[in-house]
Amino acid sequence: MDSEQLQKLAVDALEEIKGIDLIALDVRQITSIADSIIIASGSSHRHVQSLADNVLRRAREAGVRPLGVEGEQIGDWVLVDLGDVIVHVMRPEVRAFYNLEKLWDVAPRSAALEG
């Protein structure tokens, strides 16, 4: 599965259970750690956990093994590393505090989420 397909899979999984304020950043030109970074919010600890779980489930169904998952137990911020795509799911307060969008603001937004 190429990185665009993987990004679409993750975005679809987040949208499926009402992820909030999804942003996909194309970071290929500024880092070698991934091709894209997806950031989304969940309305509660449980919602954050459910969003991340849905990304993991959909990835596994597509035959993609995650490289790592962090923060599942607490549910403030869950990181799902799918290799070429890294997914961050956070509660809104945590997202505002860390402001990852600002950190990666030189990256163009993905066409997958436009329009």
C-alpha positions in Angstrom: 0.0 0.0 0.0 1.5 3.4 -1.0 1.5 6.4 1.4 -1.4 8.1 -0.3 -3.6 5.0 0.1 -2.5 4.6 3.7 -3.3 8.3 4.4 -6.8 7.8 2.8 -7.3 4.7 4.9 -6.4 6.6 8.1 -8.5 9.7 7.2 -11.5 7.5 6.4 -11.1 5.6 9.7 -11.1 8.9 11.6 -14.0 10.4 9.7 -16.0 7.2 10.2 -16.3 7.8 13.9 -16.5 11.6 13.8 -12.9 12.7 14.3 -12.8 16.5 14.8 -10.7 19.0 12.8 -8.7 16.5 10.7 -5.6 17.9 9.1 -3.2 15.9 6.9 0.2 17.4 6.4 2.5 16.4 3.6 6.0 16.4 5.3 8.0 14.6 2.6 10.0 17.8 1.8 10.9 18.6 5.4 11.6 15.2 7.1 12.4 11.6 6.4 10.4 10.2 9.3 7.1 10.0 7.3 5.4 11.1 4.1 2.4 12.6 6.0 1.2 13.4 9.5 -2.4 13.4 10.3 -3.7 15.3 13.3 -7.3 14.9 14.7 -9.1 15.6 17.8 -11.5 13.6 19.9 -14.1 15.0 22.2 -13.1 12.9 25.3 -10.6 10.3 26.4 -12.8 7.5 25.2 -13.4 9.2 21.8 -9.6 9.7 21.4 -9.1 6.0 22.2 -11.9 4.9 19.8 -10.5 7.0 17.0 -7.1 5.5 17.3 -8.5 2.0 17.7 -10.5 2.4 14.5 -7.3 3.5 12.6 -5.5 0.5 13.9 -8.4 -1.9 13.1 -8.7 -0.5 9.5 -4.9 -0.7 9.0 -4.8 -4.3 10.2 -7.7 -5.2 7.9 -5.8 -3.8 5.0 -2.7 -5.9 6.0 -0.7 -3.0 7.4 1.1 -3.6 10.7 1.6 -0.5 12.8 5.2 0.2 13.8 4.0 1.5 17.1 1.2 2.9 19.2 1.7 5.2 22.2 -0.7 6.7 24.7 -3.6 4.3 24.3 -4.1 3.8 28.1 -4.5 7.4 29.0 -6.4 8.7 26.0 -5.1 12.3 26.0 -2.9 11.9 23.0 -2.6 8.6 21.0 0.1 8.3 18.4 -0.3 5.6 15.7 2.8 5.1 13.6 1.9 3.4 10.3 5.4 4.0 8.8 4.8 6.4 6.0 1.8 7.9 7.8 1.8 9.0 11.5 -1.5 9.7 13.1 -1.9 11.9 16.2 -5.3 11.9 17.9 -5.7 14.3 20.8 -8.2 15.9 23.1 -8.7 19.5 22.0 -6.9 21.0 25.1 -3.8 18.8 24.5 -3.8 19.6 20.8 -4.0 23.4 21.6 -1.1 23.1 24.1 1.3 21.2 21.8 0.2 22.9 18.6 1.7 20.3 16.2 0.2 22.2 13.3 2.5 25.2 14.1 5.5 22.9 14.4 4.9 21.5 10.9 3.4 24.7 9.4 5.9 24.7 6.5 4.2 21.6 5.2 1.5 22.0 2.6 -1.9 20.6 3.5 -2.9 17.4 1.8 -5.4 17.5 -1.1 -7.1 14.5 0.5 -8.8 16.8 3.0 -9.5 19.8 0.8 -12.9 20.6 -0.8 
